[in-house]
Amino acid sequence: MNGFFYSAVSDVLMGPDTATQLGDLAATMGIQRALIVTDPGIIQFALLDGAVANLKANNIELSIYSDVVADPRRTNFGLLNDGYDLTV
């Protein structure tokens, strides 16, 4: 078995409308470019609108990749190596 590095998230923010704080949190970390990876249903039902508005309000350059397939593999995301500071 090959070794690997695993890093767990140290902070989790949960609650109503917490997505609307994404840009504020990203800005405090010095994030300048963000990539949101999602599926078409999330876009269709406007579930990202608050997060997107807050990212834009914090002048964070944003791209959205919404062509996710079920159980995607890393090869499905050619954008991952395109210089983004944050992938959500």
C-alpha positions as CSV (number, residue, x, y, z in Angstrom):
1,M,0.0,0.0,0.0
2,N,1.3,3.5,-0.9
3,G,1.3,6.2,1.8
4,F,-0.9,9.2,1.5
5,F,-1.6,12.4,3.2
6,Y,-5.0,13.0,4.8
7,S,-6.1,16.4,6.2
8,A,-9.4,16.8,8.0
9,V,-11.4,20.0,8.1
10,S,-10.8,21.7,11.4
11,D,-13.8,24.0,11.3
12,V,-17.3,23.3,10.0
13,L,-19.9,26.1,9.8
14,M,-23.5,24.9,9.9
15,G,-26.9,26.6,10.1
16,P,-29.5,28.5,8.2
17,D,-28.0,30.8,5.5
18,T,-24.4,30.0,6.4
19,A,-23.6,29.8,2.7
20,T,-24.1,33.5,2.5
21,Q,-21.0,33.9,4.7
22,L,-18.8,32.0,2.2
23,G,-17.3,35.1,0.7
24,D,-16.6,36.7,4.1
25,L,-14.8,33.6,5.3
26,A,-12.9,33.2,2.0
27,A,-11.7,36.8,2.1
28,T,-10.3,36.4,5.6
29,M,-8.2,33.5,4.3
30,G,-6.9,35.7,1.4
31,I,-8.8,33.8,-1.3
32,Q,-8.9,35.6,-4.6
33,R,-10.3,33.0,-7.0
34,A,-12.9,30.4,-6.2
35,L,-14.3,27.4,-8.1
36,I,-17.6,26.0,-7.1
37,V,-18.2,22.4,-8.3
38,T,-21.8,21.4,-8.3
39,D,-24.6,19.7,-10.3
40,P,-27.2,21.3,-12.5
41,G,-30.0,20.7,-9.9
42,I,-28.3,23.0,-7.4
43,I,-28.1,25.7,-10.0
44,Q,-31.7,25.1,-11.1
45,F,-33.1,25.5,-7.6
46,A,-31.0,28.7,-6.9
47,L,-29.3,27.0,-3.9
48,L,-26.0,28.8,-4.5
49,D,-27.3,32.3,-5.0
50,G,-26.5,33.5,-1.5
51,A,-23.0,32.1,-1.6
52,V,-22.3,33.5,-5.1
53,A,-23.6,37.0,-4.1
54,N,-21.4,37.0,-1.0
55,L,-18.3,35.9,-2.9
56,K,-18.9,38.7,-5.5
57,A,-19.5,41.2,-2.7
58,N,-16.0,40.3,-1.4
59,N,-14.5,40.8,-4.9
60,I,-13.6,37.1,-5.2
61,E,-13.3,36.0,-8.8
62,L,-15.7,33.1,-9.3
63,S,-16.2,30.2,-11.7
64,I,-18.9,27.6,-11.4
65,Y,-18.5,24.1,-12.9
66,S,-22.0,22.6,-12.9
67,D,-21.6,19.5,-15.1
68,V,-20.9,17.1,-12.3
69,V,-21.9,13.5,-12.9
70,A,-22.9,11.1,-10.1
71,D,-19.8,9.8,-8.2
72,P,-17.4,11.8,-10.3
73,R,-13.7,11.0,-10.6
74,R,-10.9,13.5,-10.4
75,T,-10.5,13.3,-14.2
76,N,-14.0,14.9,-14.6
77,F,-12.6,18.2,-13.2
78,G,-10.1,19.6,-15.7
79,L,-10.5,23.0,-13.9
80,L,-8.9,21.8,-10.7
81,N,-5.4,22.6,-11.9
82,D,-6.3,26.0,-13.3
83,G,-4.9,28.1,-10.5
84,Y,-7.9,28.4,-8.2
85,D,-7.2,29.1,-4.5
86,L,-10.5,27.5,-3.4
87,T,-12.7,24.7,-4.7
88,V,-16.1,24.2,-3.1
